[in-house]
Amino acid sequence: MNNDIEEIKSKLNIVDILGEYIRLDKAGANFRALCPFHNEKSPSFMVNEEKQFWHCFGCQKSGDIFGFVMEMEGVEFREALKTLAEKAGVKLQSYSPEKTEEKNRTLEILELATKFYEVQLWKGEGKEKILNYLHERGLKDETIKEFRLGYAPSGWRNVLDFLVKRGYKTEEINKTGLLVQKTKSNEQRTINNNENKNSNIDHWSLSLDNCYDRFRDRIIFPISDYSGKVLGYTARVTPGSDESQAKYVNSPETEMYHKSRILYGLDRAKSEIKKQDSVLLVEGQMDVIASHQANIKNTVAVSGTALTPDQIAIIKRYTKNIQMFFDMDSAGENATKKSVKLCLASGMTVRIVSLEQGKDAADIASENPEKLQENVAKALPAVEYFFQKNFQKFDKNKVEDKKKITAELLDIILDLENEVEKNYWIKKLSEDLGVSESALTDELKKTSLKGKNTKDSGPREDIKKIGPTTKKEMLIWEMIGLMLVSSFVWKKACDEAKTRKIFLSDNLLQLMLEKGEQVNFDFTALSNEISTNRELSEKMQNLFSRKKYQLDLNNNLEEIVIEDPWKEFQACEREMEREEKKEELNRIGNDLKLAEERKDEEAKKFLREQSDKISKELAKLMEL
Ligand SMILES: [Zn+2]
């Protein structure tokens, strides 16, 4: 691992790498730039080529190429390592080579297919059929190119033949989701659906392969991950063609493409999201593209109807502030409301952008880009928005309506993560409605109980449950998570606990250290053992799935080398020691104040010595 890092560093120049993201100007021995991590008008971001190091005098962030990519892409170290290894042409020792090779082939195929569709749009059949339509929708050529829109021609084997000719095997192509595998029944169905239209059927049904192109005669929207690698597609039916077809056909879930983890446009929007410390969530691909063209570049969309917890976790790497379009009268109201609630529950700040009825962001952006910007600037905090709307919609002087307003608003307030904020809105609701606060609090309790019993409450409860309250608790939970996913770490921690003090303030950690050997350091075994203790087993399950998810988010579990979780565990331990020292320093500080009040010279002297000693220890720990 360390060799990898050194090799990568030796092969890459910080000026080239950072230059891919930001504009660097030579300033004496250094390079200077506008800091990408905070908003500024005059450059305070410096790059030192000799030391291969960057530093911002504005926000005090600094680091090497790895730190920069982590910060810029909002990714963990491992992901940054992968990205830079690729750039440096370094093969990482710790990865399983076959798996990586297979993934690379899949990405290669998707990239080639995307190019194929692009060529079909600009030079092939799509030029006549599609370009006009896209222009009519207000898209400029440069925008169409930026988002790599394409056209999948009609016919059964266009992309398939193209890729096979370039040496890819059908099974390899099939892994990308570009093909549909023929089965008896869908063969029949496809023929029936298309027999009047398609002349290629003979060719297709006689072919040796039992696969054909998934996307035929459709506008192609490539869907990329945060780094711009194409993982899948959404394909819109060609305007004016057979109306009985589905308007949109999407790539299926593949080993690499997971809809619930993709935010459309993130690769183009991420740096702007960071800079503005805010993301704008719109409904569809066209909305994203039109907004970017209208110079609102912090825009992304989800591929389903509502945000998933995975997507929220990804957004939170870049910002905690989200702006959403919301139309109270639209059919999508419930889905959007669900997204709002989920964001509030995970501690994000949500603002709502109002839209005129029946219009989407793309319409407004193409009619009048400034108007869209105006609307976004006027966005209201979510709770305030729902207050306004509900008080407009219902008559607060009627008892029935009072109930409705209460139900609607408590449903939102319940999700707020911050208790102070929660209290504020309850107070406001009580004033606006002329109902006592205690009546509302009672009602809130009922709502929250009801929420627990319905499936609809979603992962809100989980998110709350797994939120640690102190830094120490967070660290302990990290450590537990690491032990649960890696029996190697679990065993090591137990060995260590025999010889030195390990942090026993947590009941689950204590239990795991005691019972580790007995259950053979196995998550399932301990899980069975403590299944009767609901609180404890739920906590364990939560920490286990959270850690697994965290690791899996950036990597497949099989790629994780055994030393890494252990290193992470040790880093947590060190951080924990630092926290304890800091706490000790605080305690001594308080005692010192008291001693000063008492004018107790002897105590003062002793406490100062103690404080110096611990400060030095802390300084040493900080260096590690
Ligand atoms: Zn800065």
Residues whose N, C-alpha, C, O or C-beta is under 5 A from the ligand:
A	BS01	ZN	C35 F37 H38 C56 G58 C59
